[in-house]
Amino acid sequence: MKKISLLLTIAITLPLILSGCVRYVELSDRAIVQALGIDYFPDTNTYRISMQYFSQTSEGGQNQIDKTQPNVLKSVGEGDSILTAAKNASILSGKDLLLSENRLIIIGSELCNYDLMKTLQFFIANYHSHPKTYVCAAENTAEELIDIRFKEGYVSSQHLINLIENASSEGRTLADYAYQIMGQLCNKTGSAYLPKLKISEQKTDGTVPKESGGEKKGESSEQETEKTIVLDGGVIFSDKLKSGVIDNDSCIGLQFLCNRMAEYSVTVDTENNYKSTITFFSVQTSITPKFDLDGRFYFDIRVKADGRFDERGGISETDTGKIMKVKQDAENKVKMLIEKAIEKVRNECKSDVFGLEKALRHHYPDYAYQNRDNITDIILSAPCTVKVECDTFSLGLESY
Protein backbone atom coordinates (compact mmCIF):
# COMPACT_ATOMS: atom_id res chain seq x y z
CA MET A 1 0.00 0.00 0.00
CA LYS A 2 2.90 2.32 0.80
CA LYS A 3 4.44 1.54 -2.65
CA ILE A 4 1.21 2.49 -4.41
CA SER A 5 0.97 5.71 -2.40
CA LEU A 6 4.58 6.58 -3.25
CA LEU A 7 4.06 5.93 -6.97
CA LEU A 8 0.95 8.12 -7.00
CA THR A 9 2.84 10.93 -5.28
CA ILE A 10 5.65 10.75 -7.85
CA ALA A 11 3.18 10.62 -10.75
CA ILE A 12 1.43 13.76 -9.51
CA THR A 13 4.43 15.85 -8.46
CA LEU A 14 6.89 15.00 -11.28
CA PRO A 15 4.99 16.84 -14.06
CA LEU A 16 4.63 19.87 -11.80
CA ILE A 17 8.38 19.93 -11.14
CA LEU A 18 9.34 19.45 -14.80
CA SER A 19 6.89 22.06 -16.07
CA GLY A 20 8.79 24.70 -14.17
CA CYS A 21 11.97 23.83 -16.15
CA VAL A 22 10.45 24.29 -19.60
CA ARG A 23 10.47 27.81 -21.05
CA TYR A 24 7.13 28.57 -22.60
CA VAL A 25 6.93 31.10 -25.43
CA GLU A 26 3.69 32.36 -26.95
CA LEU A 27 3.38 31.80 -30.68
CA SER A 28 2.86 35.53 -31.17
CA ASP A 29 6.29 36.11 -29.62
CA ARG A 30 8.03 33.89 -32.15
CA ALA A 31 9.42 34.74 -35.58
CA ILE A 32 7.73 32.13 -37.78
CA VAL A 33 10.42 31.85 -40.46
CA GLN A 34 9.17 31.17 -44.00
CA ALA A 35 12.36 31.61 -46.08
CA LEU A 36 15.98 31.89 -45.10
CA GLY A 37 19.07 33.00 -46.99
CA ILE A 38 22.69 32.34 -46.00
CA ASP A 39 25.68 34.32 -47.29
CA TYR A 40 29.36 34.08 -46.43
CA PHE A 41 31.97 36.84 -46.65
CA PRO A 42 35.47 35.28 -46.65
CA ASP A 43 37.29 38.61 -46.19
CA THR A 44 35.84 38.96 -42.69
CA ASN A 45 35.02 35.29 -42.06
CA THR A 46 31.40 36.31 -41.48
CA TYR A 47 28.14 34.46 -42.06
CA ARG A 48 25.02 36.52 -42.72
CA ILE A 49 21.54 35.10 -42.32
CA SER A 50 18.54 36.89 -43.86
CA MET A 51 15.07 35.72 -42.91
CA GLN A 52 11.57 36.37 -44.11
CA TYR A 53 9.32 35.72 -41.14
CA PHE A 54 5.58 35.82 -40.67
CA SER A 55 4.04 38.64 -38.64
CA GLN A 56 0.72 37.95 -36.96
CA THR A 57 -1.24 41.19 -37.18
CA SER A 58 -4.49 41.40 -35.28
CA GLU A 59 -7.84 41.76 -37.08
CA GLY A 60 -10.22 42.22 -34.20
CA GLY A 61 -8.95 39.27 -32.23
CA GLN A 62 -5.60 38.32 -30.81
CA ASN A 63 -3.10 36.60 -33.17
CA GLN A 64 -5.31 36.82 -36.25
CA ILE A 65 -4.22 37.89 -39.73
CA ASP A 66 -4.87 41.39 -40.99
CA LYS A 67 -5.31 40.94 -44.73
CA THR A 68 -4.81 44.66 -45.33
CA GLN A 69 -1.29 44.70 -43.87
CA PRO A 70 2.01 43.20 -45.04
CA ASN A 71 2.50 40.01 -43.07
CA VAL A 72 6.14 39.34 -43.94
CA LEU A 73 9.05 41.03 -42.17
CA LYS A 74 12.81 40.64 -42.52
CA SER A 75 15.50 40.06 -39.94
CA VAL A 76 19.26 39.81 -40.47
CA GLY A 77 22.02 38.46 -38.26
CA GLU A 78 25.78 38.12 -38.64
CA GLY A 79 28.34 35.97 -36.86
CA ASP A 80 31.43 33.82 -37.23
CA SER A 81 29.21 30.73 -37.59
CA ILE A 82 25.74 30.00 -38.90
CA LEU A 83 24.53 29.34 -35.36
CA THR A 84 25.84 32.69 -34.10
CA ALA A 85 24.31 34.51 -37.07
CA ALA A 86 20.94 32.84 -36.41
CA LYS A 87 21.04 33.79 -32.74
CA ASN A 88 21.91 37.40 -33.59
CA ALA A 89 19.02 37.51 -36.08
CA SER A 90 16.75 36.32 -33.29
CA ILE A 91 18.05 39.02 -30.94
CA LEU A 92 17.63 41.79 -33.51
CA SER A 93 14.06 40.73 -34.32
CA GLY A 94 13.18 40.53 -30.64
CA LYS A 95 11.57 37.13 -31.22
CA ASP A 96 12.53 33.48 -30.81
CA LEU A 97 13.11 31.77 -34.16
CA LEU A 98 10.57 29.13 -35.17
CA LEU A 99 12.05 27.24 -38.16
CA SER A 100 9.64 24.31 -38.13
CA GLU A 101 7.58 26.15 -40.79
CA ASN A 102 10.53 27.17 -42.95
CA ARG A 103 10.11 25.87 -46.51
CA LEU A 104 13.04 27.42 -48.37
CA ILE A 105 16.79 27.75 -47.81
CA ILE A 106 18.72 29.92 -50.28
CA ILE A 107 22.50 29.61 -50.33
CA GLY A 108 24.54 32.55 -51.60
CA SER A 109 26.97 32.06 -54.48
CA GLU A 110 30.08 32.54 -52.33
CA LEU A 111 28.94 29.98 -49.75
CA CYS A 112 28.43 27.42 -52.53
CA ASN A 113 32.22 27.27 -52.80
CA TYR A 114 32.38 25.73 -49.31
CA ASP A 115 31.28 22.37 -47.93
CA LEU A 116 27.54 22.11 -48.66
CA MET A 117 27.05 19.31 -46.14
CA LYS A 118 28.40 21.41 -43.28
CA THR A 119 26.06 24.25 -44.25
CA LEU A 120 22.98 22.01 -44.27
CA GLN A 121 24.05 20.12 -41.13
CA PHE A 122 23.25 23.21 -39.09
CA PHE A 123 19.57 22.95 -39.97
CA ILE A 124 19.46 19.20 -39.40
CA ALA A 125 21.33 19.26 -36.08
CA ASN A 126 20.30 22.56 -34.49
CA TYR A 127 17.14 24.09 -35.91
CA HIS A 128 14.86 21.33 -37.12
CA SER A 129 13.31 22.72 -40.27
CA HIS A 130 10.17 21.57 -41.99
CA PRO A 131 10.80 18.12 -43.59
CA LYS A 132 9.80 19.57 -46.96
CA THR A 133 12.33 22.39 -47.06
CA TYR A 134 13.66 23.13 -50.55
CA VAL A 135 17.26 24.22 -51.02
CA CYS A 136 18.30 26.60 -53.82
CA ALA A 137 21.39 28.54 -54.85
CA ALA A 138 21.49 32.26 -55.58
CA GLU A 139 23.15 33.77 -58.62
CA ASN A 140 24.68 36.42 -56.35
CA THR A 141 23.75 36.91 -52.69
CA ALA A 142 20.89 35.15 -50.98
CA GLU A 143 19.88 38.36 -49.21
CA GLU A 144 18.97 40.19 -52.42
CA LEU A 145 16.48 37.39 -53.17
CA ILE A 146 15.04 37.51 -49.65
CA ASP A 147 14.46 41.25 -50.15
CA ILE A 148 12.05 40.64 -53.04
CA ARG A 149 8.38 40.60 -52.01
CA PHE A 150 5.50 39.11 -53.97
CA LYS A 151 1.89 40.21 -53.93
CA GLU A 152 0.06 36.90 -53.98
CA GLY A 153 -0.78 35.15 -50.71
CA TYR A 154 -0.10 36.12 -47.13
CA VAL A 155 3.43 34.70 -47.22
CA SER A 156 5.84 36.04 -49.86
CA SER A 157 8.00 32.91 -49.93
CA GLN A 158 5.07 30.78 -51.13
CA HIS A 159 5.59 32.26 -54.60
CA LEU A 160 9.12 30.81 -54.76
CA ILE A 161 7.95 27.43 -53.49
CA ASN A 162 5.26 27.36 -56.18
CA LEU A 163 7.85 28.42 -58.76
CA ILE A 164 10.12 25.48 -57.89
CA GLU A 165 7.34 22.92 -57.68
CA ASN A 166 5.75 23.98 -60.96
CA ALA A 167 9.10 23.97 -62.78
CA SER A 168 9.73 20.47 -61.46
CA SER A 169 6.35 19.19 -62.65
CA GLU A 170 7.00 20.75 -66.07
CA GLY A 171 10.35 18.95 -66.34
CA ARG A 172 12.50 22.06 -66.02
CA THR A 173 14.37 21.39 -62.78
CA LEU A 174 14.91 18.90 -59.99
CA ALA A 175 13.29 19.87 -56.69
CA ASP A 176 14.87 18.17 -53.68
CA TYR A 177 14.42 18.67 -49.97
CA ALA A 178 17.30 19.32 -47.57
CA TYR A 179 17.36 15.76 -46.20
CA GLN A 180 17.44 14.32 -49.76
CA ILE A 181 20.40 16.50 -50.67
CA MET A 182 22.20 15.43 -47.48
CA GLY A 183 21.72 11.81 -48.56
CA GLN A 184 23.17 12.52 -52.01
CA LEU A 185 26.23 14.21 -50.49
CA CYS A 186 27.03 11.00 -48.57
CA ASN A 187 27.88 9.19 -51.83
CA LYS A 188 31.52 8.66 -52.76
CA THR A 189 31.55 11.61 -55.17
CA GLY A 190 29.75 14.01 -52.80
CA SER A 191 27.48 15.11 -55.66
CA ALA A 192 24.39 17.30 -55.53
CA TYR A 193 22.30 19.71 -57.59
CA LEU A 194 20.60 22.94 -56.53
CA PRO A 195 18.23 25.03 -58.68
CA LYS A 196 19.67 28.50 -59.30
CA LEU A 197 17.57 31.61 -58.68
CA LYS A 198 18.26 35.07 -60.05
CA ILE A 199 16.63 38.50 -60.12
CA SER A 200 15.00 39.60 -63.37
CA GLU A 201 13.41 42.91 -64.42
CA GLN A 202 10.00 42.26 -65.95
CA LYS A 203 7.02 44.34 -67.03
CA THR A 204 3.94 45.14 -64.96
CA ASP A 205 3.05 42.30 -62.59
CA GLY A 206 6.16 40.23 -63.17
CA THR A 207 4.51 37.77 -65.57
CA VAL A 208 5.40 39.50 -68.86
CA PRO A 209 9.07 39.15 -69.90
CA LYS A 210 10.48 42.52 -70.96
CA GLU A 211 11.95 41.04 -74.14
CA SER A 212 8.52 39.89 -75.35
CA GLY A 213 7.56 43.31 -76.79
CA GLY A 214 3.88 43.65 -77.49
CA GLU A 215 3.45 47.43 -77.33
CA LYS A 216 0.39 48.73 -79.13
CA LYS A 217 0.70 51.26 -81.93
CA GLY A 218 1.25 54.72 -80.50
CA GLU A 219 1.97 53.36 -77.04
CA SER A 220 5.03 54.63 -75.25
CA SER A 221 7.93 52.21 -75.35
CA GLU A 222 8.69 52.97 -71.71
CA GLN A 223 6.68 50.79 -69.39
CA GLU A 224 6.82 50.18 -65.71
CA THR A 225 9.01 47.25 -64.68
CA GLU A 226 9.58 45.52 -61.40
CA LYS A 227 12.02 43.01 -59.99
CA THR A 228 11.03 39.37 -59.75
CA ILE A 229 12.83 36.05 -59.26
CA VAL A 230 13.22 33.43 -61.96
CA LEU A 231 14.85 30.02 -62.25
CA ASP A 232 18.06 30.08 -64.25
CA GLY A 233 19.62 26.63 -64.62
CA GLY A 234 21.32 24.98 -61.68
CA VAL A 235 24.48 24.66 -59.61
CA ILE A 236 26.37 21.35 -59.59
CA PHE A 237 28.35 20.09 -56.59
CA SER A 238 31.17 17.55 -56.54
CA ASP A 239 33.07 16.50 -53.41
CA LYS A 240 30.48 18.68 -51.57
CA LEU A 241 31.77 21.85 -53.28
CA LYS A 242 30.44 23.86 -56.21
CA SER A 243 31.99 22.46 -59.38
CA GLY A 244 30.02 24.21 -62.10
CA VAL A 245 26.81 25.78 -63.38
CA ILE A 246 24.46 24.27 -65.98
CA ASP A 247 21.88 25.92 -68.22
CA ASN A 248 18.17 25.17 -68.54
CA ASP A 249 18.60 22.59 -71.32
CA SER A 250 21.04 20.57 -69.21
CA CYS A 251 18.56 20.73 -66.31
CA ILE A 252 15.94 19.09 -68.53
CA GLY A 253 18.38 16.36 -69.55
CA LEU A 254 19.29 15.88 -65.90
CA GLN A 255 15.65 15.35 -64.98
CA PHE A 256 15.39 12.60 -67.62
CA LEU A 257 18.58 10.97 -66.31
CA CYS A 258 17.32 11.02 -62.72
CA ASN A 259 14.08 9.32 -63.82
CA ARG A 260 12.11 12.26 -62.47
CA MET A 261 10.42 13.42 -65.67
CA ALA A 262 6.63 13.26 -65.51
CA GLU A 263 5.81 14.89 -68.87
CA TYR A 264 7.81 16.75 -71.46
CA SER A 265 6.65 18.32 -74.74
CA VAL A 266 8.99 18.34 -77.75
CA THR A 267 8.31 20.56 -80.78
CA VAL A 268 9.93 19.80 -84.13
CA ASP A 269 9.72 21.33 -87.60
CA THR A 270 7.59 19.73 -90.31
CA GLU A 271 7.04 20.61 -93.95
CA ASN A 272 5.66 23.98 -95.06
CA ASN A 273 6.93 25.73 -91.92
CA TYR A 274 4.52 23.88 -89.63
CA LYS A 275 5.35 22.75 -86.12
CA SER A 276 4.47 19.40 -84.62
CA THR A 277 4.53 18.70 -80.86
CA ILE A 278 4.80 15.33 -79.16
CA THR A 279 4.35 15.12 -75.40
CA PHE A 280 6.31 12.38 -73.66
CA PHE A 281 4.51 10.83 -70.66
CA SER A 282 4.89 7.71 -68.50
CA VAL A 283 8.62 8.28 -68.84
CA GLN A 284 10.93 5.56 -67.48
CA THR A 285 14.72 5.89 -67.48
CA SER A 286 17.06 3.00 -66.71
CA ILE A 287 20.83 3.22 -66.19
CA THR A 288 22.49 -0.18 -66.50
CA PRO A 289 26.24 -0.79 -66.16
CA LYS A 290 27.47 -3.33 -68.72
CA PHE A 291 30.60 -4.90 -70.17
CA ASP A 292 31.04 -5.15 -73.94
CA LEU A 293 32.51 -8.16 -75.76
CA ASP A 294 36.02 -6.85 -75.18
CA GLY A 295 35.41 -6.54 -71.44
CA ARG A 296 35.19 -2.73 -71.47
CA PHE A 297 32.88 -1.17 -68.92
CA TYR A 298 30.13 1.30 -69.94
CA PHE A 299 26.72 2.62 -68.89
CA ASP A 300 23.67 1.81 -71.02
CA ILE A 301 21.07 4.57 -70.59
CA ARG A 302 17.59 3.95 -71.99
CA VAL A 303 14.54 6.19 -71.92
CA LYS A 304 11.15 4.72 -72.74
CA ALA A 305 7.96 6.73 -72.87
CA ASP A 306 4.48 6.91 -74.32
CA GLY A 307 3.72 9.91 -76.51
CA ARG A 308 0.82 11.83 -77.93
CA PHE A 309 0.50 14.42 -80.69
CA ASP A 310 -0.59 17.68 -79.08
CA GLU A 311 0.05 19.58 -82.34
CA ARG A 312 -0.19 17.65 -85.60
CA GLY A 313 1.55 20.23 -87.76
CA GLY A 314 -0.55 19.45 -90.82
CA ILE A 315 0.25 15.70 -90.75
CA SER A 316 -2.68 13.48 -91.69
CA GLU A 317 -3.67 10.45 -89.66
CA THR A 318 -2.62 8.03 -92.39
CA ASP A 319 0.72 9.64 -93.30
CA THR A 320 2.89 7.06 -91.55
CA GLY A 321 6.12 8.32 -93.08
CA LYS A 322 5.78 11.86 -91.72
CA ILE A 323 4.56 10.59 -88.36
CA MET A 324 7.65 8.39 -88.03
CA LYS A 325 9.88 11.30 -89.04
CA VAL A 326 8.41 13.57 -86.34
CA LYS A 327 8.69 10.79 -83.77
CA GLN A 328 12.38 10.20 -84.59
CA ASP A 329 13.15 13.93 -84.55
CA ALA A 330 11.51 14.24 -81.11
CA GLU A 331 13.48 11.25 -79.80
CA ASN A 332 16.72 12.75 -81.12
CA LYS A 333 15.97 16.08 -79.41
CA VAL A 334 15.54 14.36 -76.04
CA LYS A 335 18.67 12.30 -76.66
CA MET A 336 20.66 15.48 -77.33
CA LEU A 337 19.39 17.02 -74.07
CA ILE A 338 20.49 13.94 -72.12
CA GLU A 339 23.91 13.80 -73.80
CA LYS A 340 24.41 17.50 -73.10
CA ALA A 341 23.60 16.94 -69.43
CA ILE A 342 26.09 14.06 -69.25
CA GLU A 343 28.78 16.22 -70.86
CA LYS A 344 28.19 19.19 -68.56
CA VAL A 345 27.44 17.42 -65.27
CA ARG A 346 29.69 14.39 -65.40
CA ASN A 347 32.48 15.19 -67.83
CA GLU A 348 32.98 18.89 -67.01
CA CYS A 349 31.74 19.18 -63.41
CA LYS A 350 32.97 15.70 -62.39
CA SER A 351 29.68 15.06 -60.59
CA ASP A 352 27.44 12.02 -60.31
CA VAL A 353 24.07 13.66 -59.68
CA PHE A 354 22.15 11.06 -61.70
CA GLY A 355 23.30 8.01 -59.70
CA LEU A 356 25.91 6.09 -61.72
CA GLU A 357 27.58 4.93 -58.50
CA LYS A 358 24.26 3.63 -57.17
CA ALA A 359 23.59 1.73 -60.41
CA LEU A 360 27.07 0.17 -60.35
CA ARG A 361 26.74 -0.96 -56.72
CA HIS A 362 23.29 -2.39 -57.44
CA HIS A 363 24.19 -4.40 -60.55
CA TYR A 364 27.78 -5.38 -59.75
CA PRO A 365 28.31 -5.23 -55.97
CA ASP A 366 31.44 -7.41 -56.06
CA TYR A 367 33.01 -5.34 -58.84
CA ALA A 368 32.16 -2.13 -56.98
CA TYR A 369 33.70 -3.47 -53.77
CA GLN A 370 36.87 -4.68 -55.49
CA ASN A 371 37.30 -1.24 -57.12
CA ARG A 372 36.10 0.81 -54.14
CA ASP A 373 39.32 2.85 -54.03
CA ASN A 374 38.94 4.11 -57.59
CA ILE A 375 35.17 3.84 -58.08
CA THR A 376 34.94 7.58 -58.70
CA ASP A 377 37.36 7.38 -61.63
CA ILE A 378 35.43 4.44 -63.09
CA ILE A 379 32.02 6.10 -63.07
CA LEU A 380 33.36 9.45 -64.31
CA SER A 381 35.31 7.97 -67.23
CA ALA A 382 33.13 5.08 -68.45
CA PRO A 383 31.40 5.69 -71.82
CA CYS A 384 27.63 6.29 -71.80
CA THR A 385 25.32 5.11 -74.58
CA VAL A 386 21.89 6.77 -74.79
CA LYS A 387 18.78 5.42 -76.50
CA VAL A 388 15.35 7.11 -76.46
CA GLU A 389 12.16 5.33 -77.54
CA CYS A 390 8.72 6.95 -77.60
CA ASP A 391 5.62 4.93 -78.49
CA THR A 392 3.63 7.71 -80.11
CA PHE A 393 -0.08 7.70 -80.74
CA SER A 394 -1.98 10.08 -82.98
CA LEU A 395 -5.54 11.07 -82.09
CA GLY A 396 -5.70 8.11 -79.75
CA LEU A 397 -4.95 5.57 -82.51
CA GLU A 398 -1.59 3.95 -83.21
CA SER A 399 -0.35 5.44 -86.45
CA TYR A 400 2.41 3.09 -87.55
Secondary structure, 3 states (H helix, E strand, C coil): CHHHHHHHHHHHHHHHHHHCCCCCCCHHHEEEEEEEEEEEECCCCEEEEEEEEECCCCCCCCCCCCCCCCCEEEEEEEECCHHHHHHHHHHHHCCEEECCCCCEEEECCCHHHCCHHHHHHHHHHCCCCCCCCEEEEECCCHHHHHCCCCCCCCCCHHHHHHHHHHHHHCCCCCCCEHHHHHHHHCCCCCCEEEEEEEEEEEECCCCEEHHHCCCCCCCCCCCCEEEEEEEEEEEEEECCEEEEEECHHHHHHHHHHCCCCCEEEEEEECHHHCEEEEEEEEEEEEEEEEECCCCCEEEEEEEEEEEEEEECCCCCCCCHHHHHHHHHHHHHHHHHHHHHHHHHHHHHCCCCCCCHHHHHHHHCHHHHHHCHHHHHHHHHHCCEEEEEEEEEEECCEECC
